[in-house]
Amino acid sequence: MAAILWLGLIAAESTNYGSAENISRFLYPVLHFLFAVSPAKFPIWQHVIRKTGHFIGYFTLSVLLFRSWRATLTFPGASWVMRWAGFSFFMTALVASLDEWHQSYLPSRTGTWHDVVLDSTAALIAQILLYIFLRSRRPGLPYKQTPAQV
């Protein structure tokens, strides 16, 4: 359910309402107030914030999809399985591709392969960190054996 809700958030941000023009209406006053960002520097800050949002959004989607696959395709005693990570990564990359494709048809948005690469990189890093984190918590249990068999 969390992954579906997150997909809905990504879809909503992919509309004209999530364009740089619309976001800058409230982002510039906030940045100007908090950090005294000048109009000349604002496009740089906006770019960095938007790309960071891409990374965080698709990183989170990849983690949520991993959790969904782990709950759906169970392997007794396993904390991390390549199949869960692979499905999660490729689904996230597919969503990123479809998102950019959709944006290429909107007048206020631009779809770019650079964002697909950024989003897919976020998904890959999420899966690597999940592997490191989950394997460090339960070392030594292969997915084909249950704890009683070890």
FENGI-V739955 format. One record per pair of residues at least 6 apart in sequence whose C-alpha atoms are under 8 Angstrom apart, sorted by the first residue. I is the first residue (numbers start at 1). GAP is how many residues later the second one is. Records with the same first field share a line. If there is no record, write none. Layout:
I->GAP  GAP
This chain:
2->62
3->58  61  62  65
6->55
7->54
10->47
11->88
12->6
14->85  88  89
15->88  91  94
16->6  90  91  92  93
17->6
19->89  90
20->26  89
21->87
24->22
27->19
28->9  14
31->6
32->6
51->64
54->61  64  65
55->63  64  67
56->66
58->34  38  61  62  64  65
59->60  63  64  66  67
60->63  66
61->31  62
62->26  27  29  30  61  64  65
63->25  60  63  64  67
65->23  26
66->18  19  21  22
69->15  18  19
70->14
73->11
75->68  69
76->67  68  69  70
77->64  65  66  67  68  69  70
78->63  64  65  66
79->55  56  59  64
80->50  51  54  55
81->62
85->42
88->35
89->31  34  35  38
92->27  28  31
93->23  26  27  30
96->19  20  23  24
97->16  19
99->12
100->10  11  12  13  15  16
101->10
102->9
103->6  7  8
104->6  7  8
141->6  9
